[in-house]
Each structure stands twice: as structure tokens, then as C-alpha cells.
Amino acid sequence: MNYIGSKRSLLPFLERHILEFSSPETNRAFFDVFAGTGAVGRHFKKLGFQVISNDIQHYSYCLNRAYIGINRPPAFCKLANFFSDSANGLPDKAIDRVLDYLNRLAGCEGFVYRNYCLGGTVGTEFPRQYFTDENGKLCDAIRLQIEKWRQDKLISDNEYFYLLASLIEAVDKVANTASVYGAFLKRIKPSAQKSLKLERLDIIPSQKKHQVYQQPGASLARSVACDILYIDPPYNQRQYATNYHVLETIARYDSPPLYGVTGLRDYEHQKSDFCYRSKALKSLESLIQNATARYIFLSYNSEGLMPEQEVISMMKRYGKAELRQAAHRRFRADVNRASRRYKADQVTEYLFCLEKLA
Ligand SMILES: C[S@@+](CC[C@H](N)C(=O)[O-])C[C@H]1O[C@@H](n2cnc3c(N)ncnc32)[C@H](O)[C@@H]1O
């Protein structure tokens, strides 16, 4: 998924410096406390670490429950029986049959269609077009079916989150936005005209028991035991809750009241301190102070709210601190170059490294 602040393209840089700075004998439990898409946790899971993953957003929890929490593709045993009568011409593997079944469902006019599609909102105060009508209706049908299977105890928790993660990924591919959900486009763009399609997830095999949470990071870092704490907080005023509110609602499917042109849901309890200049550094310090990890790494960049010098001075009060840097192409969510707040295409990515001394 194309996510603000995604570290997908920085993984070699992170791996190199994290492994170089931390002691190889003790670095077995890796805590990705602001996990987002889970790109960093997934990478360290592949490297053989025990991964603990956390994010305050529910869509992120679903993605991480699948990619981090599951160690082999689910078998869908109970559903396999359910499909056995009509197996003619269907794919061999249960997992593919389940995805195929969901992809072929007839659409229905549920919450997504009624609130995020033109057909469902035309003539109302706030017409919206986040998805084509067809994709909105199919998303509703799939989301409702996944929930019903869970209620009927036909799928396990792992299978439930696997399907939700696949739906979140699929929905994001056909969203009619410039990238984030702070606005939708007036015309349906070519990628949004394609049909919504659930696909298999790339599950990383592992023998370790990984943990996934959805909690405010600061309180969790106090209680979770780990060797390496990786902190990748928001860098600026843009709250993730507002930029990804549509994915949040599809993940929860809780029919919340929606507000205004963009159809925002209430996000009071998901506001991040890291989005405020006045709170960010204090929040970071309390996270570091209370963390159980010996090695702490912070990803940040040259345009973030916390000045680099203040971060490094604060870290030095807690142990040995170093700053590693890399030039990086900027994330672009807009289409209009002229109205950009940040004009440069490159930004310096920072990795602050701290070995905490007791
Ligand atoms: C820069 S993004 C992380 C990107 C991630 N490393 C990736 O590669 O996808 C920051 C994440 O922090 C989460 N977040 C913000 N405040 C939080 C908090 N107080 N506790 C937990 N997560 C928080 C946001 O929801 C967002 O997903």
C-alpha cells in the first residue's frame, strides 16, 4: 500500500544501521511501535526476529494481524467443507476458493455504497466518489460475508484478519483518490475503474510467536519487553486518522456518523501527539524514558516537527546516541505541483540510534 511515511524503500538502510548499531546476541525481539503497513516489522520477521507490532489505527491492526501475526497461509478448513458441494470448476486450494467466492459475490447497497459512492450519495448534501458504485457495493458484500462467517464460527481469528487485510489492500488499489482519503477525485481515475479483487497475501513463514496490538504506543512500550524498539511516528501535522478514515471504517464496519464533504468519522481518541510541534518532543522523551528496550531507533526526516539537534541532545541524556542519514525521494499525495508546501523532491531521512544506559 502507498502509505504516508512508509519505510518500504528504506528497508536496506534501516536493516544495515539497526544491525550494525545493536548487539547481535541480544537483538531477538523487535518492537515496531508505530507499525502502519507493517513494512518494517515484516522485514525483521523475515530476518528471523520475534516481532511485536502496534498501531493506533484499526486498519493497520488488521494488516499486521495478518502479515506479522500469521506464520503460514490459513487452511480455511471449515469453509472448505462449506464449498465442497459446488467445487466444480473452482480452484483447488481452499484459500483460493474462498477468495474466488468473495470476488464473485453480488454487490449490495451497504455502508460503503451509501456513504462513499456517487450512486449512494447523489442528491444529498455531500455527494462523494471514493469508489465506483460497483466496487462500493462489492466491498459491502465482501465485508458483510466475512463478518457473517466469523459470527457463524466458520472462520478462525487468523482467517478473519487474513480476509480483512486482503480486503483493505484490494480497496486501496481501487480508491478514487490522489493517494490518501483526505479528498476524492471528481473524475474516476483509471485504476479506480478496475474491479475490486481480493488477492492472496504474502505470508512470511516463521516459527516464532509474534504479537500484534492496537494501543497508544507510549503506554505499551512501558510494558512490552523487547530488545529493539523501533519508533516511526508521524512527522508532521497530518493525522493518519484523517488521511485513512475510509480504510478505518471499512476495517471496523461500525457505521459511524460521518461529517462534511470528505465524510470524516470521529477520531478524537486517535489523535497523535507527534502531530503537534508543542507535544512531539516531550512524547518522544517519555516513550524513550519508559521503554524497556536497550536499543532504540527513531526514523524521522529533515522536514519533521522535531528539530534534529533537539532530538539528539535529548537522546544523549539517556545513553550513547548517533544519527545516521540517507537521501530519499519524497512521498507525494498531491497532483498539483504549484500548490505544494514542500517543493523539493528529495528529503534527508534520519535514523536516530540510541543505546540506553541504565
Ligand atoms: C510514519 S507512520 C509508520 C509507517 C510504517 N513504518 C510503514 O512503513 O508503513 C506512523 C504510524 O504511527 C501511527 N500512530 C500515530 N500515533 C500513534 C500512537 N500514539 N500510538 C500508536 N500508533 C500511532 C499512525 O497510525 C501511523 O500508522
The ligand as a Tripos MOL2 file, in Angstrom:
@<TRIPOS>MOLECULE
LIG
   27    29     1     0     0
SMALL
NO_CHARGES

@<TRIPOS>ATOM
      1 C1          5.1180    7.0830    9.7790 C.3       1 LIG1
      2 S1          3.7640    6.0180   10.0010 S.3       1 LIG1
      3 C2          4.5280    4.4450   10.1560 C.3       1 LIG1
      4 C3          4.8410    3.8830    8.8200 C.3       1 LIG1
      5 C4          5.3580    2.4550    8.8810 C.3       1 LIG1
      6 N1          6.6830    2.3660    9.4270 N.3       1 LIG1
      7 C5          5.3310    1.8230    7.4970 C.2       1 LIG1
      8 O1          6.4100    1.5730    6.9170 O.co2     1 LIG1
      9 O2          4.2270    1.5940    6.9800 O.co2     1 LIG1
     10 C6          3.2390    6.3980   11.6160 C.3       1 LIG1
     11 C7          2.1690    5.4930   12.2070 C.3       1 LIG1
     12 O3          2.0220    5.8350   13.5960 O.3       1 LIG1
     13 C8          0.6800    5.5970   13.9640 C.3       1 LIG1
     14 N2          0.4580    6.3300   15.2210 N.ar      1 LIG1
     15 C9          0.3800    7.6570   15.4010 C.ar      1 LIG1
     16 N3          0.2790    7.9540   16.7110 N.ar      1 LIG1
     17 C10         0.2860    6.7800   17.3790 C.ar      1 LIG1
     18 C11         0.2270    6.4290   18.7540 C.ar      1 LIG1
     19 N4          0.1240    7.3460   19.6990 N.pl3     1 LIG1
     20 N5          0.2880    5.1260   19.1020 N.ar      1 LIG1
     21 C12         0.3810    4.1700   18.1370 C.ar      1 LIG1
     22 N6          0.4380    4.4550   16.8150 N.ar      1 LIG1
     23 C13         0.4000    5.7320   16.4400 C.ar      1 LIG1
     24 C14        -0.1130    6.0600   12.7700 C.3       1 LIG1
     25 O4         -1.3920    5.4790   12.7480 O.3       1 LIG1
     26 C15         0.7800    5.6230   11.6050 C.3       1 LIG1
     27 O5          0.3770    4.3770   11.0800 O.3       1 LIG1
@<TRIPOS>BOND
     1     1     2 1
     2     2     3 1
     3     2    10 1
     4     3     4 1
     5     4     5 1
     6     5     6 1
     7     5     7 1
     8     7     8 2
     9     7     9 1
    10    10    11 1
    11    11    12 1
    12    11    26 1
    13    12    13 1
    14    13    14 1
    15    13    24 1
    16    14    15 ar
    17    14    23 ar
    18    15    16 ar
    19    16    17 ar
    20    17    18 ar
    21    17    23 ar
    22    18    19 1
    23    18    20 ar
    24    20    21 ar
    25    21    22 ar
    26    22    23 ar
    27    24    25 1
    28    24    26 1
    29    26    27 1
@<TRIPOS>SUBSTRUCTURE
     1 LIG1         1 GROUP 0 **** ****
